[in-house]
Every structure is written in structure tokens, then in C-alpha cells.
Amino acid sequence: MALLVISGRIRGQSTTLCNFTVSVNNGPFTAPDNLLLDQNFFTIPDQSELIAVQANAFDAAKYPALTGTFQIDGGGNMNVIAAPAEFEPLNIVITPFTRTIFLVIHFSPFRDVTERARQSLSPTGADFPGSPPAPLPGDMSWRAPFLTPLPPPVVSSLSTLNDITFIGAPSLNGSKIQVVQHTVVPRGQVIFLEILGATPPRLVAVYWPDTVLRGLGAGP
């Protein structure tokens, strides 16, 4: 028997504005056996092989539901089958009495829509006139002229940028902000983010530095 402890984070902070359910071996999803502050405790019976976790924030319009599936191997380890990046890597603590598995799930209003934004530059597709049924507003003629050819799926670097203004070090000189100018060649990737639950504009384009992780296991 193992103990699965799930907790949620919003903006990197512990939260109780969410709930979790767990399915064992394709059975029904059940609520936690116990709750302690932001921690949800689930008992995982012996002979369990497949675990599914559902995470739901109370503000569903801003934080969509998340689902992850895991497999328990012969050694009792819980391994990821499929889980979104919002699921942190599992932390397992083994004592002479039990095996405790800790899972932290982050709720984020941001969705990476880079590829969707890129494809929107194409003159073909289901959201253009002539591809019925076209979703509202239907008339997309305002998008012309189209970009040909399309940009590559990954734009990985910018050209040399001259005389870019940065905040200096120290940042203050008396009561004034110090600034300096440098020539830089930033390394990163252009991405588009959708902010769920926000009023327009909901899409933002950012240049994400290579040195800042944003995949599985990255910090908040």
C-alpha cells in the first residue's frame, strides 16, 4: 500500500481553491481519503497498476482541468505515462512503514499557442472563408495579404541588437534609475501565449530566453 499526496499551486503559491480526484486501475474517480490544509491524501492499494489524476481549479474559465496518468511498476514506483507540464516530477519518500508519493500540480492561465498563431498566417484552413462551416466571425478577409512562405515552426534567435538600454548595477544613483547601453545577441525562442479568462487582448508574443526553463520540471 502507498500514500499519494497531491497539492496545488497558483502563481507558485499553495492553494486550496482546487480539488483532486484519483482513479485506480480504470475505476471511478474518487475524492481524497483525507485533507490537511492544501494536501490531499489518497490511499493506493496493493496490486494497483494504473493511476489517473484529475485536477480542477474552482475558477475553471481561467484554469482548465488537468489530467495525468501513471503506471506503478513491480517495484512500487509510480512512473509517468502522460502528464502535462503543470505536473511536477514525483517525489517519493520510502520508510519502513509506507511509501509516500508527493505530487505538486500548478494551475496556470497561460497556454502555448505558438503553432496556432503561426498557422493563422496561412491562407488555407478551417477558420477561413471557403472552408465551411467557418466559425464566427466567418469573414476573415481582413487578414489579407497573407505571409508567404510561413515562418518556420521555431524562431530560435534574434539578430544582433545594438545600443539596447538596460538597468545598470547598482540600479539607483541617488533617486535616479541608472541605465546602460549594450550590444547583445539574445538566445531564445519566439512564443505566443494565450491568457485564459482574460479580456482582449488574450494573445501575447514574447521572446523566451534559452536560459529560462519552461518545460517539465521547470520552476513556477
C-alpha positions in Angstrom: 0.0 0.0 0.0 1.2 3.5 -0.8 0.1 7.0 0.0 -0.4 9.6 -2.7 -0.3 13.2 -1.5 -1.4 15.9 -4.0 -1.2 19.6 -3.6 -1.9 22.6 -5.9 -0.2 25.8 -6.7 -1.4 29.0 -8.3 1.3 31.6 -9.2 3.7 29.4 -7.3 1.8 29.6 -4.0 -0.1 26.8 -2.2 -3.8 27.0 -2.8 -7.0 25.3 -1.6 -9.0 26.7 -4.5 -9.0 23.4 -6.3 -9.9 19.8 -5.9 -8.4 16.5 -7.0 -9.8 13.0 -7.8 -7.9 9.8 -8.5 -8.9 6.6 -10.4 -7.2 3.3 -9.7 -7.0 0.6 -12.5 -9.6 2.4 -14.6 -12.1 2.6 -11.8 -14.2 5.5 -10.9 -12.6 8.8 -9.9 -12.8 9.3 -6.1 -12.2 12.1 -3.7 -9.3 12.1 -1.3 -9.4 10.0 1.9 -8.2 12.9 4.0 -7.5 16.6 3.7 -4.9 18.6 5.6 -4.7 22.3 4.5 -3.6 22.2 0.8 -2.7 18.5 0.9 -5.0 15.8 -0.4 -4.3 12.2 0.8 -5.2 9.2 -1.4 -4.6 5.5 -0.4 -3.2 3.5 -3.3 -4.0 -0.2 -2.7 -1.5 -3.0 -3.3 -1.7 -4.6 -6.8 -2.6 -1.2 -8.3 -1.1 -0.8 -11.8 -2.7 2.3 -13.4 -3.3 5.6 -11.7 -5.1 8.6 -13.2 -5.2 12.0 -11.5 -7.7 14.8 -12.3 -7.1 18.3 -11.1 -9.8 21.0 -11.2 -9.4 24.6 -10.1 -12.6 26.4 -8.8 -12.1 29.1 -11.5 -12.5 26.7 -14.4 -12.6 29.5 -17.0 -9.1 30.7 -16.1 -7.6 27.4 -15.1 -8.7 24.4 -17.3 -8.9 20.9 -15.9 -5.7 18.8 -15.9 -5.3 15.1 -16.2 -2.2 12.8 -15.8 -1.8 9.1 -16.0 0.8 7.0 -14.2 1.8 3.3 -14.1 3.1 1.5 -11.0 5.8 -1.0 -11.7 6.8 -4.2 -9.9 9.0 -2.2 -7.5 6.1 0.0 -6.4 7.4 3.0 -8.3 4.9 5.4 -9.9 6.0 6.3 -13.5 4.5 8.9 -15.8 2.6 7.7 -18.8 1.2 11.1 -19.8 1.1 14.3 -17.9 1.1 18.0 -18.8 4.0 20.2 -17.8 1.9 21.6 -15.0 2.6 18.3 -13.1 5.9 18.5 -11.2 8.1 15.4 -11.2 7.1 13.0 -8.5 8.9 13.0 -5.1 8.8 9.6 -3.4 9.7 9.0 0.3 10.2 5.5 1.4 10.0 4.5 5.1 9.9 1.1 6.8 6.1 1.5 7.2 4.9 3.0 3.9 5.8 4.6 0.5 4.6 8.2 0.2 4.4 9.8 -3.2 4.2 13.6 -3.4 2.7 15.3 -6.5 2.5 19.0 -6.9 0.3 20.4 -9.7 0.5 24.0 -11.0 -2.6 25.8 -12.3 -1.7 28.3 -15.0 -3.9 30.7 -17.1 -1.2 30.6 -19.9 -1.3 28.3 -22.9 1.4 28.0 -25.5 -0.3 28.7 -28.9 2.8 29.4 -30.9 1.9 26.8 -33.6 -1.7 28.0 -33.8 -0.5 31.6 -34.3 1.9 30.5 -37.0 -0.8 28.6 -38.9 -3.2 31.6 -38.7 -0.9 33.3 -41.3 -1.7 30.6 -43.8 -4.4 31.4 -46.5 -5.9 28.0 -46.0 -7.6 26.3 -43.0 -10.9 25.7 -41.3 -11.2 29.3 -40.0 -11.1 30.9 -43.4 -13.9 31.7 -45.9 -14.3 28.8 -48.3 -13.8 26.2 -45.6 -17.3 25.7 -44.2 -18.5 25.6 -41.6 -16.4 28.7 -40.8 -16.6 29.7 -37.1 -17.6 33.3 -36.2 -16.8 35.9 -37.4 -16.7 33.9 -40.6 -15.4 36.7 -42.8 -11.6 36.6 -42.4 -10.8 38.7 -45.4 -9.2 41.4 -43.2 -6.3 39.0 -42.7 -5.0 39.6 -46.3 -2.4 39.9 -47.5 -1.1 36.6 -46.2 2.5 35.8 -45.3 4.2 33.6 -47.8 6.1 31.5 -47.1 5.1 30.8 -43.5 7.7 31.5 -40.8 9.5 28.3 -39.5 7.9 26.4 -36.6 10.8 27.6 -34.3 12.3 31.1 -34.5 15.3 30.4 -32.3 17.4 33.6 -32.3 17.3 37.3 -33.0 19.9 39.3 -34.9 22.4 41.4 -33.1 20.7 44.3 -31.2 22.7 47.4 -30.9 22.5 50.0 -28.1 19.9 48.2 -26.1 19.1 50.0 -22.8 19.4 48.0 -19.6 19.0 48.9 -15.9 22.5 49.4 -14.5 24.2 48.0 -11.5 23.7 49.5 -9.0 20.2 50.3 -10.3 19.9 53.6 -8.5 22.1 56.6 -8.4 20.7 58.7 -5.6 17.0 58.9 -6.5 17.5 58.2 -10.2 17.5 54.9 -12.1 20.8 54.1 -13.7 20.7 52.8 -17.3 23.5 51.5 -19.5 23.6 50.5 -23.2 24.9 47.2 -24.6 25.0 45.3 -27.8 23.6 41.9 -27.4 22.7 38.7 -29.4 19.9 37.2 -27.4 19.4 33.4 -27.5 15.9 32.1 -27.1 12.7 31.4 -28.9 9.7 33.4 -30.0 6.5 32.0 -28.5 2.9 33.1 -28.4 0.9 32.7 -25.1 -2.9 32.8 -24.7 -4.1 34.2 -21.3 -7.3 32.2 -20.5 -10.1 34.0 -18.8 -8.7 37.5 -19.7 -10.5 40.2 -21.6 -8.9 41.0 -25.0 -6.2 41.1 -25.9 -5.6 37.5 -24.9 -2.6 36.7 -27.0 0.9 38.0 -26.2 4.2 37.3 -28.1 7.3 37.0 -26.0 11.0 36.2 -26.7 11.7 33.5 -24.2 15.4 33.1 -23.2 17.0 29.7 -23.6 18.4 30.0 -20.0 14.8 30.1 -18.5 13.3 26.7 -18.5 9.6 26.3 -19.3 9.2 22.6 -19.8 8.5 19.7 -17.4 10.3 20.2 -14.1 10.8 24.0 -14.5 10.0 26.1 -11.6 7.0 28.4 -11.4 
